């Protein structure tokens, strides 16, 4: 079985930020690229199936990106 290499968090975040806001996106299994997008889950899933990509997953982008602050103690 082939191992899937996961991108670092900053690469994943940049990929998500490059996607349209408030949209369903299909991401490749290794999270290296966006396979398809759609305004609904079903639309994005159907578009992804048409690409022939295997192992993709779907997620929804937020309506807007909000800055967040993390504090360590």
mmCIF file of the N, C-alpha and C atoms, coordinates in Angstrom:
data_MODEL
# 
_entry.id   MODEL 
# 
loop_
_atom_site.group_PDB 
_atom_site.id 
_atom_site.type_symbol 
_atom_site.label_atom_id 
_atom_site.label_alt_id 
_atom_site.label_comp_id 
_atom_site.label_asym_id 
_atom_site.label_entity_id 
_atom_site.label_seq_id 
_atom_site.pdbx_PDB_ins_code 
_atom_site.Cartn_x 
_atom_site.Cartn_y 
_atom_site.Cartn_z 
_atom_site.occupancy 
_atom_site.B_iso_or_equiv 
_atom_site.pdbx_formal_charge 
_atom_site.auth_seq_id 
_atom_site.auth_comp_id 
_atom_site.auth_asym_id 
_atom_site.auth_atom_id 
_atom_site.pdbx_PDB_model_num 
ATOM 1   N N  . UNK A 1 1  ? 0.844   -1.179 0.000   1.00 0.00 ? 1  UNK A N  1 
ATOM 2   C CA . UNK A 1 1  ? 0.000   0.000  0.000   1.00 0.00 ? 1  UNK A CA 1 
ATOM 3   C C  . UNK A 1 1  ? 0.884   1.235  0.000   1.00 0.00 ? 1  UNK A C  1 
ATOM 4   N N  . UNK A 1 2  ? 0.567   2.171  -0.853  1.00 0.00 ? 2  UNK A N  1 
ATOM 5   C CA . UNK A 1 2  ? 1.358   3.386  -0.989  1.00 0.00 ? 2  UNK A CA 1 
ATOM 6   C C  . UNK A 1 2  ? 1.036   4.368  0.129   1.00 0.00 ? 2  UNK A C  1 
ATOM 7   N N  . UNK A 1 3  ? 2.056   4.959  0.701   1.00 0.00 ? 3  UNK A N  1 
ATOM 8   C CA . UNK A 1 3  ? 1.890   5.930  1.774   1.00 0.00 ? 3  UNK A CA 1 
ATOM 9   C C  . UNK A 1 3  ? 1.515   7.290  1.191   1.00 0.00 ? 3  UNK A C  1 
ATOM 10  N N  . UNK A 1 4  ? 0.581   7.980  1.834   1.00 0.00 ? 4  UNK A N  1 
ATOM 11  C CA . UNK A 1 4  ? 0.173   9.315  1.401   1.00 0.00 ? 4  UNK A CA 1 
ATOM 12  C C  . UNK A 1 4  ? 0.927   10.338 2.230   1.00 0.00 ? 4  UNK A C  1 
ATOM 13  N N  . UNK A 1 5  ? 1.651   11.217 1.558   1.00 0.00 ? 5  UNK A N  1 
ATOM 14  C CA . UNK A 1 5  ? 2.404   12.261 2.245   1.00 0.00 ? 5  UNK A CA 1 
ATOM 15  C C  . UNK A 1 5  ? 1.495   13.466 2.454   1.00 0.00 ? 5  UNK A C  1 
ATOM 16  N N  . UNK A 1 6  ? 1.347   13.883 3.703   1.00 0.00 ? 6  UNK A N  1 
ATOM 17  C CA . UNK A 1 6  ? 0.508   15.023 4.043   1.00 0.00 ? 6  UNK A CA 1 
ATOM 18  C C  . UNK A 1 6  ? 1.317   16.309 3.989   1.00 0.00 ? 6  UNK A C  1 
ATOM 19  N N  . UNK A 1 7  ? 0.724   17.381 3.436   1.00 0.00 ? 7  UNK A N  1 
ATOM 20  C CA . UNK A 1 7  ? 1.435   18.650 3.402   1.00 0.00 ? 7  UNK A CA 1 
ATOM 21  C C  . UNK A 1 7  ? 1.481   19.268 4.797   1.00 0.00 ? 7  UNK A C  1 
ATOM 22  N N  . UNK A 1 8  ? 2.390   20.174 5.008   1.00 0.00 ? 8  UNK A N  1 
ATOM 23  C CA . UNK A 1 8  ? 2.454   20.862 6.289   1.00 0.00 ? 8  UNK A CA 1 
ATOM 24  C C  . UNK A 1 8  ? 1.252   21.783 6.399   1.00 0.00 ? 8  UNK A C  1 
ATOM 25  N N  . UNK A 1 9  ? 0.917   22.170 7.618   1.00 0.00 ? 9  UNK A N  1 
ATOM 26  C CA . UNK A 1 9  ? -0.288  22.959 7.875   1.00 0.00 ? 9  UNK A CA 1 
ATOM 27  C C  . UNK A 1 9  ? -0.317  24.253 7.061   1.00 0.00 ? 9  UNK A C  1 
ATOM 28  N N  . UNK A 1 10 ? 0.806   24.920 6.891   1.00 0.00 ? 10 UNK A N  1 
ATOM 29  C CA . UNK A 1 10 ? 0.806   26.185 6.154   1.00 0.00 ? 10 UNK A CA 1 
ATOM 30  C C  . UNK A 1 10 ? 0.458   25.971 4.683   1.00 0.00 ? 10 UNK A C  1 
ATOM 31  N N  . UNK A 1 11 ? 0.897   24.869 4.093   1.00 0.00 ? 11 UNK A N  1 
ATOM 32  C CA . UNK A 1 11 ? 0.551   24.570 2.699   1.00 0.00 ? 11 UNK A CA 1 
ATOM 33  C C  . UNK A 1 11 ? -0.946  24.291 2.575   1.00 0.00 ? 11 UNK A C  1 
ATOM 34  N N  . UNK A 1 12 ? -1.486  23.538 3.515   1.00 0.00 ? 12 UNK A N  1 
ATOM 35  C CA . UNK A 1 12 ? -2.905  23.214 3.526   1.00 0.00 ? 12 UNK A CA 1 
ATOM 36  C C  . UNK A 1 12 ? -3.729  24.496 3.667   1.00 0.00 ? 12 UNK A C  1 
ATOM 37  N N  . UNK A 1 13 ? -3.312  25.386 4.554   1.00 0.00 ? 13 UNK A N  1 
ATOM 38  C CA . UNK A 1 13 ? -4.030  26.636 4.772   1.00 0.00 ? 13 UNK A CA 1 
ATOM 39  C C  . UNK A 1 13 ? -4.012  27.499 3.514   1.00 0.00 ? 13 UNK A C  1 
ATOM 40  N N  . UNK A 1 14 ? -2.877  27.599 2.856   1.00 0.00 ? 14 UNK A N  1 
ATOM 41  C CA . UNK A 1 14 ? -2.796  28.390 1.626   1.00 0.00 ? 14 UNK A CA 1 
ATOM 42  C C  . UNK A 1 14 ? -3.691  27.806 0.541   1.00 0.00 ? 14 UNK A C  1 
ATOM 43  N N  . UNK A 1 15 ? -3.754  26.504 0.453   1.00 0.00 ? 15 UNK A N  1 
ATOM 44  C CA . UNK A 1 15 ? -4.624  25.856 -0.519  1.00 0.00 ? 15 UNK A CA 1 
ATOM 45  C C  . UNK A 1 15 ? -6.087  26.183 -0.219  1.00 0.00 ? 15 UNK A C  1 
ATOM 46  N N  . UNK A 1 16 ? -6.484  26.076 1.036   1.00 0.00 ? 16 UNK A N  1 
ATOM 47  C CA . UNK A 1 16 ? -7.853  26.398 1.420   1.00 0.00 ? 16 UNK A CA 1 
ATOM 48  C C  . UNK A 1 16 ? -8.174  27.867 1.165   1.00 0.00 ? 16 UNK A C  1 
ATOM 49  N N  . UNK A 1 17 ? -7.227  28.740 1.457   1.00 0.00 ? 17 UNK A N  1 
ATOM 50  C CA . UNK A 1 17 ? -7.458  30.174 1.234   1.00 0.00 ? 17 UNK A CA 1 
ATOM 51  C C  . UNK A 1 17 ? -7.544  30.512 -0.248  1.00 0.00 ? 17 UNK A C  1 
ATOM 52  N N  . UNK A 1 18 ? -6.977  29.682 -1.101  1.00 0.00 ? 18 UNK A N  1 
ATOM 53  C CA . UNK A 1 18 ? -7.043  29.945 -2.536  1.00 0.00 ? 18 UNK A CA 1 
ATOM 54  C C  . UNK A 1 18 ? -8.393  29.541 -3.129  1.00 0.00 ? 18 UNK A C  1 
ATOM 55  N N  . UNK A 1 19 ? -9.163  28.774 -2.385  1.00 0.00 ? 19 UNK A N  1 
ATOM 56  C CA . UNK A 1 19 ? -10.475 28.304 -2.854  1.00 0.00 ? 19 UNK A CA 1 
ATOM 57  C C  . UNK A 1 19 ? -11.514 29.414 -2.693  1.00 0.00 ? 19 UNK A C  1 
ATOM 58  N N  . UNK A 1 20 ? -12.546 29.386 -3.509  1.00 0.00 ? 20 UNK A N  1 
ATOM 59  C CA . UNK A 1 20 ? -13.625 30.369 -3.367  1.00 0.00 ? 20 UNK A CA 1 
ATOM 60  C C  . UNK A 1 20 ? -14.285 30.268 -1.987  1.00 0.00 ? 20 UNK A C  1 
ATOM 61  N N  . UNK A 1 21 ? -14.714 31.397 -1.466  1.00 0.00 ? 21 UNK A N  1 
ATOM 62  C CA . UNK A 1 21 ? -15.378 31.434 -0.162  1.00 0.00 ? 21 UNK A CA 1 
ATOM 63  C C  . UNK A 1 21 ? -16.773 30.807 -0.264  1.00 0.00 ? 21 UNK A C  1 
ATOM 64  N N  . UNK A 1 22 ? -17.226 30.217 0.845   1.00 0.00 ? 22 UNK A N  1 
ATOM 65  C CA . UNK A 1 22 ? -18.568 29.646 0.960   1.00 0.00 ? 22 UNK A CA 1 
ATOM 66  C C  . UNK A 1 22 ? -18.859 28.658 -0.172  1.00 0.00 ? 22 UNK A C  1 
ATOM 67  N N  . UNK A 1 23 ? -17.906 27.780 -0.428  1.00 0.00 ? 23 UNK A N  1 
ATOM 68  C CA . UNK A 1 23 ? -17.996 26.821 -1.529  1.00 0.00 ? 23 UNK A CA 1 
ATOM 69  C C  . UNK A 1 23 ? -17.575 25.443 -1.041  1.00 0.00 ? 23 UNK A C  1 
ATOM 70  N N  . UNK A 1 24 ? -18.176 24.422 -1.599  1.00 0.00 ? 24 UNK A N  1 
ATOM 71  C CA . UNK A 1 24 ? -17.733 23.061 -1.339  1.00 0.00 ? 24 UNK A CA 1 
ATOM 72  C C  . UNK A 1 24 ? -16.546 22.777 -2.245  1.00 0.00 ? 24 UNK A C  1 
ATOM 73  N N  . UNK A 1 25 ? -15.487 22.208 -1.684  1.00 0.00 ? 25 UNK A N  1 
ATOM 74  C CA . UNK A 1 25 ? -14.318 21.860 -2.485  1.00 0.00 ? 25 UNK A CA 1 
ATOM 75  C C  . UNK A 1 25 ? -13.968 20.393 -2.264  1.00 0.00 ? 25 UNK A C  1 
ATOM 76  N N  . UNK A 1 26 ? -13.503 19.772 -3.329  1.00 0.00 ? 26 UNK A N  1 
ATOM 77  C CA . UNK A 1 26 ? -12.982 18.410 -3.252  1.00 0.00 ? 26 UNK A CA 1 
ATOM 78  C C  . UNK A 1 26 ? -11.469 18.538 -3.300  1.00 0.00 ? 26 UNK A C  1 
ATOM 79  N N  . UNK A 1 27 ? -10.800 18.025 -2.282  1.00 0.00 ? 27 UNK A N  1 
ATOM 80  C CA . UNK A 1 27 ? -9.346  18.078 -2.218  1.00 0.00 ? 27 UNK A CA 1 
ATOM 81  C C  . UNK A 1 27 ? -8.777  16.693 -2.460  1.00 0.00 ? 27 UNK A C  1 
ATOM 82  N N  . UNK A 1 28 ? -7.607  16.668 -3.081  1.00 0.00 ? 28 UNK A N  1 
ATOM 83  C CA . UNK A 1 28 ? -6.947  15.384 -3.328  1.00 0.00 ? 28 UNK A CA 1 
ATOM 84  C C  . UNK A 1 28 ? -6.610  14.726 -1.994  1.00 0.00 ? 28 UNK A C  1 
ATOM 85  N N  . UNK A 1 29 ? -6.448  13.422 -2.014  1.00 0.00 ? 29 UNK A N  1 
ATOM 86  C CA . UNK A 1 29 ? -6.175  12.664 -0.790  1.00 0.00 ? 29 UNK A CA 1 
ATOM 87  C C  . UNK A 1 29 ? -4.921  13.156 -0.081  1.00 0.00 ? 29 UNK A C  1 
ATOM 88  N N  . UNK A 1 30 ? -3.925  13.602 -0.852  1.00 0.00 ? 30 UNK A N  1 
ATOM 89  C CA . UNK A 1 30 ? -2.694  14.097 -0.225  1.00 0.00 ? 30 UNK A CA 1 
ATOM 90  C C  . UNK A 1 30 ? -2.752  15.591 0.080   1.00 0.00 ? 30 UNK A C  1 
ATOM 91  N N  . UNK A 1 31 ? -3.912  16.204 -0.158  1.00 0.00 ? 31 UNK A N  1 
ATOM 92  C CA . UNK A 1 31 ? -4.160  17.619 0.118   1.00 0.00 ? 31 UNK A CA 1 
ATOM 93  C C  . UNK A 1 31 ? -3.218  18.550 -0.643  1.00 0.00 ? 31 UNK A C  1 
ATOM 94  N N  . UNK A 1 32 ? -2.751  18.105 -1.815  1.00 0.00 ? 32 UNK A N  1 
ATOM 95  C CA . UNK A 1 32 ? -1.819  18.926 -2.588  1.00 0.00 ? 32 UNK A CA 1 
ATOM 96  C C  . UNK A 1 32 ? -2.515  19.827 -3.594  1.00 0.00 ? 32 UNK A C  1 
ATOM 97  N N  . UNK A 1 33 ? -3.785  19.517 -3.915  1.00 0.00 ? 33 UNK A N  1 
ATOM 98  C CA . UNK A 1 33 ? -4.497  20.355 -4.876  1.00 0.00 ? 33 UNK A CA 1 
ATOM 99  C C  . UNK A 1 33 ? -6.008  20.202 -4.735  1.00 0.00 ? 33 UNK A C  1 
ATOM 100 N N  . UNK A 1 34 ? -6.715  21.185 -5.270  1.00 0.00 ? 34 UNK A N  1 
ATOM 101 C CA . UNK A 1 34 ? -8.168  21.156 -5.291  1.00 0.00 ? 34 UNK A CA 1 
ATOM 102 C C  . UNK A 1 34 ? -8.590  20.425 -6.554  1.00 0.00 ? 34 UNK A C  1 
ATOM 103 N N  . UNK A 1 35 ? -9.396  19.410 -6.386  1.00 0.00 ? 35 UNK A N  1 
ATOM 104 C CA . UNK A 1 35 ? -9.854  18.576 -7.490  1.00 0.00 ? 35 UNK A CA 1 
ATOM 105 C C  . UNK A 1 35 ? -11.042 19.228 -8.205  1.00 0.00 ? 35 UNK A C  1 
ATOM 106 N N  . UNK A 1 36 ? -11.997 19.746 -7.420  1.00 0.00 ? 36 UNK A N  1 
ATOM 107 C CA . UNK A 1 36 ? -13.212 20.340 -7.991  1.00 0.00 ? 36 UNK A CA 1 
ATOM 108 C C  . UNK A 1 36 ? -13.861 21.236 -6.945  1.00 0.00 ? 36 UNK A C  1 
ATOM 109 N N  . UNK A 1 37 ? -14.760 22.081 -7.406  1.00 0.00 ? 37 UNK A N  1 
ATOM 110 C CA . UNK A 1 37 ? -15.539 22.936 -6.507  1.00 0.00 ? 37 UNK A CA 1 
ATOM 111 C C  . UNK A 1 37 ? -16.995 22.886 -6.920  1.00 0.00 ? 37 UNK A C  1 
ATOM 112 N N  . UNK A 1 38 ? -17.863 23.309 -6.013  1.00 0.00 ? 38 UNK A N  1 
ATOM 113 C CA . UNK A 1 38 ? -19.289 23.372 -6.319  1.00 0.00 ? 38 UNK A CA 1 
ATOM 114 C C  . UNK A 1 38 ? -20.023 24.170 -5.263  1.00 0.00 ? 38 UNK A C  1 
ATOM 115 N N  . UNK A 1 39 ? -21.193 24.654 -5.619  1.00 0.00 ? 39 UNK A N  1 
ATOM 116 C CA . UNK A 1 39 ? -21.967 25.432 -4.654  1.00 0.00 ? 39 UNK A CA 1 
ATOM 117 C C  . UNK A 1 39 ? -22.683 24.531 -3.649  1.00 0.00 ? 39 UNK A C  1 
ATOM 118 N N  . UNK A 1 40 ? -22.810 23.235 -3.985  1.00 0.00 ? 40 UNK A N  1 
ATOM 119 C CA . UNK A 1 40 ? -23.391 22.266 -3.056  1.00 0.00 ? 40 UNK A CA 1 
ATOM 120 C C  . UNK A 1 40 ? -22.446 21.070 -2.938  1.00 0.00 ? 40 UNK A C  1 
ATOM 121 N N  . UNK A 1 41 ? -22.660 20.283 -1.908  1.00 0.00 ? 41 UNK A N  1 
ATOM 122 C CA . UNK A 1 41 ? -21.870 19.077 -1.715  1.00 0.00 ? 41 UNK A CA 1 
ATOM 123 C C  . UNK A 1 41 ? -21.980 18.171 -2.937  1.00 0.00 ? 41 UNK A C  1 
ATOM 124 N N  . UNK A 1 42 ? -23.204 17.946 -3.384  1.00 0.00 ? 42 UNK A N  1 
ATOM 125 C CA . UNK A 1 42 ? -23.439 17.051 -4.520  1.00 0.00 ? 42 UNK A CA 1 
ATOM 126 C C  . UNK A 1 42 ? -22.778 17.567 -5.797  1.00 0.00 ? 42 UNK A C  1 
ATOM 127 N N  . UNK A 1 43 ? -22.837 18.874 -6.026  1.00 0.00 ? 43 UNK A N  1 
ATOM 128 C CA . UNK A 1 43 ? -22.219 19.457 -7.219  1.00 0.00 ? 43 UNK A CA 1 
ATOM 129 C C  . UNK A 1 43 ? -20.706 19.247 -7.203  1.00 0.00 ? 43 UNK A C  1 
ATOM 130 N N  . UNK A 1 44 ? -20.080 19.488 -6.066  1.00 0.00 ? 44 UNK A N  1 
ATOM 131 C CA . UNK A 1 44 ? -18.629 19.302 -5.949  1.00 0.00 ? 44 UNK A CA 1 
ATOM 132 C C  . UNK A 1 44 ? -18.257 17.826 -6.080  1.00 0.00 ? 44 UNK A C  1 
ATOM 133 N N  . UNK A 1 45 ? -19.050 16.957 -5.494  1.00 0.00 ? 45 UNK A N  1 
ATOM 134 C CA . UNK A 1 45 ? -18.780 15.520 -5.567  1.00 0.00 ? 45 UNK A CA 1 
ATOM 135 C C  . UNK A 1 45 ? -18.887 15.023 -7.006  1.00 0.00 ? 45 UNK A C  1 
ATOM 136 N N  . UNK A 1 46 ? -19.936 15.429 -7.711  1.00 0.00 ? 46 UNK A N  1 
ATOM 137 C CA . UNK A 1 46 ? -20.109 15.013 -9.108  1.00 0.00 ? 46 UNK A CA 1 
ATOM 138 C C  . UNK A 1 46 ? -18.960 15.526 -9.979  1.00 0.00 ? 46 UNK A C  1 
ATOM 139 N N  . UNK A 1 47 ? -18.549 16.781 -9.769  1.00 0.00 ? 47 UNK A N  1 
ATOM 140 C CA . UNK A 1 47 ? -17.443 17.347 -10.547 1.00 0.00 ? 47 UNK A CA 1 
ATOM 141 C C  . UNK A 1 47 ? -16.147 16.594 -10.261 1.00 0.00 ? 47 UNK A C  1 
ATOM 142 N N  . UNK A 1 48 ? -15.930 16.220 -9.006  1.00 0.00 ? 48 UNK A N  1 
ATOM 143 C CA . UNK A 1 48 ? -14.718 15.481 -8.640  1.00 0.00 ? 48 UNK A CA 1 
ATOM 144 C C  . UNK A 1 48 ? -14.723 14.087 -9.261  1.00 0.00 ? 48 UNK A C  1 
ATOM 145 N N  . UNK A 1 49 ? -15.865 13.427 -9.252  1.00 0.00 ? 49 UNK A N  1 
ATOM 146 C CA . UNK A 1 49 ? -15.971 12.090 -9.860  1.00 0.00 ? 49 UNK A CA 1 
ATOM 147 C C  . UNK A 1 49 ? -15.605 12.133 -11.340 1.00 0.00 ? 49 UNK A C  1 
ATOM 148 N N  . UNK A 1 50 ? -16.008 13.194 -12.024 1.00 0.00 ? 50 UNK A N  1 
ATOM 149 C CA . UNK A 1 50 ? -15.730 13.326 -13.455 1.00 0.00 ? 50 UNK A CA 1 
ATOM 150 C C  . UNK A 1 50 ? -14.240 13.459 -13.762 1.00 0.00 ? 50 UNK A C  1 
ATOM 151 N N  . UNK A 1 51 ? -13.444 13.893 -12.771 1.00 0.00 ? 51 UNK A N  1 
ATOM 152 C CA . UNK A 1 51 ? -12.002 14.040 -12.997 1.00 0.00 ? 51 UNK A CA 1 
ATOM 153 C C  . UNK A 1 51 ? -11.275 12.698 -12.950 1.00 0.00 ? 51 UNK A C  1 
ATOM 154 N N  . UNK A 1 52 ? -11.919 11.692 -12.339 1.00 0.00 ? 52 UNK A N  1 
ATOM 155 C CA . UNK A 1 52 ? -11.278 10.393 -12.197 1.00 0.00 ? 52 UNK A CA 1 
ATOM 156 C C  . UNK A 1 52 ? -10.364 10.301 -10.984 1.00 0.00 ? 52 UNK A C  1 
ATOM 157 N N  . UNK A 1 53 ? -10.268 11.373 -10.233 1.00 0.00 ? 53 UNK A N  1 
ATOM 158 C CA . UNK A 1 53 ? -9.441  11.396 -9.012  1.00 0.00 ? 53 UNK A CA 1 
ATOM 159 C C  . UNK A 1 53 ? -10.014 10.408 -8.004  1.00 0.00 ? 53 UNK A C  1 
ATOM 160 N N  . UNK A 1 54 ? -9.137  9.682  -7.333  1.00 0.00 ? 54 UNK A N  1 
ATOM 161 C CA . UNK A 1 54 ? -9.580  8.738  -6.306  1.00 0.00 ? 54 UNK A CA 1 
ATOM 162 C C  . UNK A 1 54 ? -9.128  9.213  -4.935  1.00 0.00 ? 54 UNK A C  1 
ATOM 163 N N  . UNK A 1 55 ? -9.913  8.932  -3.931  1.00 0.00 ? 55 UNK A N  1 
ATOM 164 C CA . UNK A 1 55 ? -9.532  9.224  -2.555  1.00 0.00 ? 55 UNK A CA 1 
ATOM 165 C C  . UNK A 1 55 ? -9.680  10.678 -2.153  1.00 0.00 ? 55 UNK A C  1 
ATOM 166 N N  . UNK A 1 56 ? -10.350 11.483 -2.955  1.00 0.00 ? 56 UNK A N  1 
ATOM 167 C CA . UNK A 1 56 ? -10.537 12.895 -2.600  1.00 0.00 ? 56 UNK A CA 1 
ATOM 168 C C  . UNK A 1 56 ? -11.488 12.996 -1.414  1.00 0.00 ? 56 UNK A C  1 
ATOM 169 N N  . UNK A 1 57 ? -11.508 14.151 -0.775  1.00 0.00 ? 57 UNK A N  1 
ATOM 170 C CA . UNK A 1 57 ? -12.482 14.385 0.285   1.00 0.00 ? 57 UNK A CA 1 
ATOM 171 C C  . UNK A 1 57 ? -13.086 15.764 0.090   1.00 0.00 ? 57 UNK A C  1 
ATOM 172 N N  . UNK A 1 58 ? -14.255 15.965 0.632   1.00 0.00 ? 58 UNK A N  1 
ATOM 173 C CA . UNK A 1 58 ? -14.978 17.221 0.465   1.00 0.00 ? 58 UNK A CA 1 
ATOM 174 C C  . UNK A 1 58 ? -15.019 18.001 1.767   1.00 0.00 ? 58 UNK A C  1 
ATOM 175 N N  . UNK A 1 59 ? -14.903 19.308 1.634   1.00 0.00 ? 59 UNK A N  1 
ATOM 176 C CA . UNK A 1 59 ? -15.018 20.204 2.777   1.00 0.00 ? 59 UNK A CA 1 
ATOM 177 C C  . UNK A 1 59 ? -15.605 21.517 2.283   1.00 0.00 ? 59 UNK A C  1 
ATOM 178 N N  . UNK A 1 60 ? -16.131 22.288 3.182   1.00 0.00 ? 60 UNK A N  1 
ATOM 179 C CA . UNK A 1 60 ? -16.730 23.573 2.806   1.00 0.00 ? 60 UNK A CA 1 
ATOM 180 C C  . UNK A 1 60 ? -15.861 24.704 3.321   1.00 0.00 ? 60 UNK A C  1 
ATOM 181 N N  . UNK A 1 61 ? -15.630 25.684 2.470   1.00 0.00 ? 61 UNK A N  1 
ATOM 182 C CA . UNK A 1 61 ? -14.857 26.851 2.892   1.00 0.00 ? 61 UNK A CA 1 
ATOM 183 C C  . UNK A 1 61 ? -15.779 27.791 3.664   1.00 0.00 ? 61 UNK A C  1 
ATOM 184 N N  . UNK A 1 62 ? -15.211 28.604 4.543   1.00 0.00 ? 62 UNK A N  1 
ATOM 185 C CA . UNK A 1 62 ? -16.036 29.503 5.347   1.00 0.00 ? 62 UNK A CA 1 
ATOM 186 C C  . UNK A 1 62 ? -16.574 30.676 4.521   1.00 0.00 ? 62 UNK A C  1 
ATOM 187 N N  . UNK A 1 63 ? -17.548 31.381 5.101   1.00 0.00 ? 63 UNK A N  1 
ATOM 188 C CA . UNK A 1 63 ? -18.078 32.589 4.460   1.00 0.00 ? 63 UNK A CA 1 
ATOM 189 C C  . UNK A 1 63 ? -17.021 33.685 4.398   1.00 0.00 ? 63 UNK A C  1 
ATOM 190 N N  . UNK A 1 64 ? -16.162 33.719 5.408   1.00 0.00 ? 64 UNK A N  1 
ATOM 191 C CA . UNK A 1 64 ? -15.067 34.689 5.436   1.00 0.00 ? 64 UNK A CA 1 
ATOM 192 C C  . UNK A 1 64 ? -13.986 34.159 6.362   1.00 0.00 ? 64 UNK A C  1 
ATOM 193 N N  . UNK A 1 65 ? -12.770 34.626 6.142   1.00 0.00 ? 65 UNK A N  1 
ATOM 194 C CA . UNK A 1 65 ? -11.657 34.243 7.000   1.00 0.00 ? 65 UNK A CA 1 
ATOM 195 C C  . UNK A 1 65 ? -11.556 35.251 8.124   1.00 0.00 ? 65 UNK A C  1 
ATOM 196 N N  . UNK A 1 66 ? -11.559 34.766 9.334   1.00 0.00 ? 66 UNK A N  1 
ATOM 197 C CA . UNK A 1 66 ? -11.438 35.636 10.497  1.00 0.00 ? 66 UNK A CA 1 
ATOM 198 C C  . UNK A 1 66 ? -10.067 35.454 11.114  1.00 0.00 ? 66 UNK A C  1 
ATOM 199 N N  . UNK A 1 67 ? -9.419  36.560 11.454  1.00 0.00 ? 67 UNK A N  1 
ATOM 200 C CA . UNK A 1 67 ? -8.114  36.411 12.118  1.00 0.00 ? 67 UNK A CA 1 
ATOM 201 C C  . UNK A 1 67 ? -8.304  35.807 13.507  1.00 0.00 ? 67 UNK A C  1 
ATOM 202 N N  . UNK A 1 68 ? -7.395  34.954 13.884  1.00 0.00 ? 68 UNK A N  1 
ATOM 203 C CA . UNK A 1 68 ? -7.466  34.325 15.208  1.00 0.00 ? 68 UNK A CA 1 
ATOM 204 C C  . UNK A 1 68 ? -6.117  34.475 15.886  1.00 0.00 ? 68 UNK A C  1 
ATOM 205 N N  . UNK A 1 69 ? -6.165  34.630 17.155  1.00 0.00 ? 69 UNK A N  1 
ATOM 206 C CA . UNK A 1 69 ? -4.929  34.731 17.933  1.00 0.00 ? 69 UNK A CA 1 
ATOM 207 C C  . UNK A 1 69 ? -4.867  33.532 18.872  1.00 0.00 ? 69 UNK A C  1 
ATOM 208 N N  . UNK A 1 70 ? -3.703  32.934 18.937  1.00 0.00 ? 70 UNK A N  1 
ATOM 209 C CA . UNK A 1 70 ? -3.497  31.811 19.840  1.00 0.00 ? 70 UNK A CA 1 
ATOM 210 C C  . UNK A 1 70 ? -2.510  32.270 20.916  1.00 0.00 ? 70 UNK A C  1 
ATOM 211 N N  . UNK A 1 71 ? -2.778  31.880 22.118  1.00 0.00 ? 71 UNK A N  1 
ATOM 212 C CA . UNK A 1 71 ? -1.889  32.260 23.214  1.00 0.00 ? 71 UNK A CA 1 
ATOM 213 C C  . UNK A 1 71 ? -1.463  30.993 23.942  1.00 0.00 ? 71 UNK A C  1 
ATOM 214 N N  . UNK A 1 72 ? -0.183  30.885 24.175  1.00 0.00 ? 72 UNK A N  1 
ATOM 215 C CA . UNK A 1 72 ? 0.313   29.753 24.948  1.00 0.00 ? 72 UNK A CA 1 
ATOM 216 C C  . UNK A 1 72 ? 0.601   30.224 26.360  1.00 0.00 ? 72 UNK A C  1 
ATOM 217 N N  . UNK A 1 73 ? 0.427   29.332 27.275  1.00 0.00 ? 73 UNK A N  1 
ATOM 218 C CA . UNK A 1 73 ? 0.645   29.690 28.685  1.00 0.00 ? 73 UNK A CA 1 
ATOM 219 C C  . UNK A 1 73 ? 1.998   29.167 29.115  1.00 0.00 ? 73 UNK A C  1 
# 
